[in-house]
Amino acid sequence: MIYHYNLRSKPSSERFEQAQTTMSDDVLPLSNWIWAGTALEKPGQDFDNNDSLQLTSHAVDQLRSAEYNDVRELIEAVPVLPRLIKLKELRENGRKVTPKLKLDRQQKMSAIAAFVTIPQVNTESCQQCKNKKSRGPCSECVAGGGHVFNGACTNCQFSSTASACSFYIAATGKSRKRARKGSSEGDEDGRNFDLTTEILKQRSTAELEIWIGLIKEEIESREFAISRAHLRRA
C-alpha cells in the first residue's frame, strides 16, 4: 500500500514515521527496470545529462520512491522501458542550452513516468513540440492516447500546457479546437457534430489515430453494456 501525504500538512511524528517505513518497504529496487536487456544502475552525483541511459536511470530512481500514487502506478507497471530520456536543446540569448530535468512537482513526475513507460500512439510531434519555444524537456514528443493526460503529450503535461497540446481531447470527446468551433456555432451539446471527409483531411495522422482509439473504446463500452443488458433480461 502506498501512503500519499500532502507535504503542506503537518502530520504527527508517529504518522509520518509510519508512512516513511511503509514506503521504504514498498519501493522496488532500481534494478527492477530494464533497458536493452540490462538492469538500470544508479548513476553518480556528477552524471552526464547528455547520457540518456544515466539520465533515465536517475529519473527512474526518483520516480520509484515517489509519494504520489499515480506516479508509482505508472512507473511500476512497465519494468522493461520502451525508450530513454533525451533532453532537447533550447536557445537562450542566441546560445544552445540543455534544460535540466527537475522532478519537483507531481505533474512533472507523472509526465516523465509516462514518457518512459507508455506505448506511443502518435507518429509525429504535436504543434507545441514543433515550436522552438516549447518548454517541454524531451526531444521526443510522446502521446499515449485519450486515457493518458486526455491525449496530451508528456512534454505538454510536464510544462503545464496540456490543454494547449494539439493532441489534447476535451472531456466531451472533441478536440479543443473542434469544441471551440462547435460552441461558436451554437452546438454546445455536440449533437450536430459531423465527421466529414473534409474534417478528416484537416487533421494530422496522430490526431486521427487518437480518434480511432477513442471510437474503439466507445464501441467496446457500448457492446459490453448491451451484452450485460441481455444477460439481465435472460
N, C-alpha and C positions, 0 to 999 in steps of 0.2 A: 504494500500500500504506500502511495506517495502522499506526503503531507505538503500542503500548499498554504503558506502563511503570507499575509500581507506585511511587507517589510516596514510599512509605516505604523503598524500597530505595535503594541508593547506587550507581548505575551509574558506570562510568568516564567521565571528561570527554569522551573521544573518542566513546563510545557515545551519550552524551547529546546532543552536538553533531550527530551523525548523525541522531538522532531529530528534533531541532528543525528541521534543514534539510529533511528529508523531509516533515515535517508542513506546513511553511510553503509548500512547492512544491505540496502536495496540497490545500490549502484552497481551496474555491470562494469567489469574491468575494460579498459581501453582495448585490450587485445580481442575483445568480442567482435570488433568491427574489422572487416577485411577489405583490402583493395588489391586487385590483381593477384589474388591468392596469398597475400601476405598480411599478417595482423598488424594493426596500427601500433606505433610506439610513441610514447610521449617525447616531444622534441625538447631540446634545451631552452633555457630562457632567452637566449640570443638567436633563436631560429630565424631562417630566411623567409620573409613574407612572400618572396617570389618563387619559393619552392612549394608547389601546390600540395605535395604529399605532407610536408611538415605543417603547412598552414591548416590543412584539413584535419590532421591529427590533433593539432592544438585546439581547433574549434570543437571537434567531437569530444575531446577531453573535458571541455567546459559544459557542453550540452548534456553529456551523460549523467551529470550530477545536478542538473538544473532543478530548481524548486517548482517549476511550472509543469503541470500535468500534460498539457498539450505538447510541450517541447519533448518531454520524456517519451510520450507515446509515439511521436514521430520518429525520433532517433532510434528507439529500441525496436521498432517494427522491421527495420531493414538492416541486418548486420553486414550484408555484402553491398558496399557502396557502389552506385552506378556512375558516379562522377566525383571529381575532385574540385575544390575551390580554386579558382584562378582570378585574382583581382585585376580589374581593368585599369588602364592608365587614364588619368584625368589631366586636364591642363589648368594650371593656376598661374596667373601672371605670365602667360606665354611658355611656361615650363611644364614638362610632363612629370606628374607625380603619381605615386601608387597610394590609394587610400588605405587606411588602417581598418581592420575588421574589429570593431568594438561591439562585443555582445553584452551590452549593459542594460538592455531592456528586453522584456518578454517578447515583444513584437519582432525585434531583430533576431532573437534566438530561435523563434519558431520559423522565421523566414529561412535562416541558414540550415536548420534541421530539415526543412522541406527540400531545400536545394540539393542536399547531399543524399536524399532518400527517395523522393517521389519519381514515378515514371513521367517522362516528359511527353506532353501531347502536342506542343507547338513545334512547327518546323521552321519558323522564322521568328525574329525578335519582335516584341511589342513596339508600339510607336515611341514610347518613352525611352526604352533601351536603345533605340536607334538614334535618339537625340544625344548629342555630345554633352548636354547639360544634365543628363540623368545622373542622379546621385546614388543609384544602386551600386553595390560594391563589386558584383561579379561580372566577369567579361561575357558570360553566357546567360542568355535570357531563358529561364525555365518556368513553365506553367504546367500545373497538374490537372487542369480541368475545373469545372464548376464546383466540385466538392472541396477544393483547396483554395482558400482565400477568395471565394466567389469568382474563381477563374483568373484572378490577377497573378502575374508572375512574382517570383520570390524577390526579385530586385525591387519592384514597386512596393511590395509588402514591407520590405526592410526599410525603405526610405519614407514610409508613411504616406505613400501616394497610390495605394492600391485602387482606390475608386477612380483614379485618373488613368489607370492602365487600359490600353485598348482591348485587352482580353477580359477585363472585368465584366461580370454579369450581375445585373441588379437582381434583387430578391424576386421580382416578378418573372424572371427568366429571360428578360430582354437585355440587350446590351445598353450601356449608359447612353450612348448616342441615340439609339432607337427609342429609349424611354423618353428622352427629351423631345424627340420629334413627335412621338405619339401624344405626349401631353399637350404640345402646342397645337395639335390638330383636334384636340378635344377627345382623344381616345385614351383616357387615363386608365380605363379598366382593361385595355388591350384586346377588347372583343373584335375590333376591326383590323387586327394585325394580319397583314397579307404577306406571306413569304413568296415573293415573286422571283423570277429569273434575274430581273434587273437588280434586286436587292442582293442576291447571292453573288453576282458579278462584282458588286462594290465591296464585298468582304474579302479579307485575306484568307489564305488557306488555313492558317492556325485558328482563326475565329470560326470557320466552318467546321473544323474538327471538334472544337469545343461544343458547338451547337449539336453536332451529331451525337456526341456523348450524352448531352443533356436530354435529347429526344429519346435515345435508347433507354436511359434511366427512367424517364417518364412512362414510356410504353411498358417496360418491365413492371413498374409500380402498379400501373392500371391492370395489367394482366394478372398480377398477384392478387389484387383486390377483387377482381371478378371471380377468380378460382376460389377464393375464400367464401365469397357470397354464395357460390354454387354449392359448396360443401355444407354451409349452414342450412340451406334450403333442403338439402338431401337428408 
